[in-house]
């Protein structure tokens, strides 16, 4: 007798269904909204246990399995879940976003349609200064009086660019050419579909404290407002084992082991062996790996021996 397969119903998440199509506002005119999804925490558990049959497992065991998978980087079960988002995002932020090539994307085309008449504007108090220690990052803000001047000049530039674009269209210039001088602050829209494994990789990079503020704003909403509703067990495990966890290299382990043993000199020697304590004219110079370790020590309430 042939085995009769069990009838299935689509897995649904009431907390996510309640926000389908509803926009979460980002920046001054951006948004994110959920269009569709497939799978839940239960889909991850089901995929992980497929070799053992369905079986009977308690709710607590399902959560523990997801945490085990996350903790040990067994990532393929997380690919069983997918989500499709509709985004409105400034083009310069979208440039960073689209670097994550593990998604399916369809973007608003300014060859076929007139460019969205919206541009991301910077508040006078939001102009950031260049970081001295991170070439691609920012640190601190410009004085308010400087910010007011920059915001006014920004407004003039955006209005001029839009006016020139409109003049070209009215003169009969093809859309594909008329658009070429639109600034990167112009908003674009896209449908973005991605599986949960790769979405978590995106969030790990773009929610991180050193990510650019604008894309971090989008990533934070995706994580805290959408993934947390969609797959709450996975989200908690991701927060615990990826976003809030610490890892230690062999050099770091050597330093910590020496500190725990009360041997300050051995800790400094371990740092010296790792090349962490370069000096110029007798003073320590900046070393990125040492700087990152110092931040980890700060979270643990430990004072590095060279400070």
C-alpha positions, 0 to 999 in steps of 0.5 A: 500500500502506498503511503498517503502524504499528509495534507498541508496548509500554508504556515502563517504568522498572525503577527506578520499578517497584521502588517502586510502592506503597511508601510514603516516610514524611514528617513524623511520620505522612505518606507519599507513594507512586507508584500509576501512571505513564505515559511516560519520558525516551524519551517526551519525546524521542519527542514532541520529534522527532515532526515528523522521524519516528523516526530513529536517535539515540544515547543521548547525543543523547537526553540532550542533546535533553532538556537543550536542551528544559529550557534553552530552556523548550520544555516541551510534550514534558514533558507527555507523562509523567504520574504518580499519587501517593497522599499523606497530608499535614496539612491546612494543608500540603495547603492550600498543595499544592492551590493548584497547580491543574494536577493531577487530585485526589481527596481523602479526604472527611470528609463520607462517612468519619470523619476520619483519626485522626492529627495532625501534632505538632511536636517541642519543638525544631522551633518556628520564629520569624517571619522579620523580612525575609520576612512569610510565612517563618520563621527560627531556632527558639524556645528548647527550654524554650519549645518543650516548653511549646508541644508539650505545649499542642499535644498537649492541644489536639489531644486535646481537638479529637479528643475533641469530634469523637468525642463529636459522632459518638457523639451522632449529629451528621452527619459533615459538621458534626461535623468543623468544629472539627478542627484543620488539623494533621489528616492528609488523604489524596488521589490526585494525578495530574500531568504532568511539566511541571507537576510540575517547576513544583511542585518548583521552588517547593516545593523552594526554600529559602524554601518552608515546611519541611513542604511542602518535605519532601514536595517533596524526596522527590517529586523526589529519590526518585521523579522521579530514578528515573522520568526521570533525564535530565530530573531532572538537567537540571531540577537544572542549569537550574532549581534550581541555576542563576542568572538576572540582571536587566538591573540585575544584569548592569550591576552585574556588568559594571562589577565585571568591568571593575574599576569599583566606582563604576559598579557602585554607580551601576548599583545606584543607578539601579535604586533598590537603595540606599535610605537612612535617616539615612545607613544602607542600608535593607532592599531585597529585590531587592538582598538576593537579588542579594547571595545570588547574589554569595555563591554566585559568591564576589563581594563587592557593592561596597556591602558 
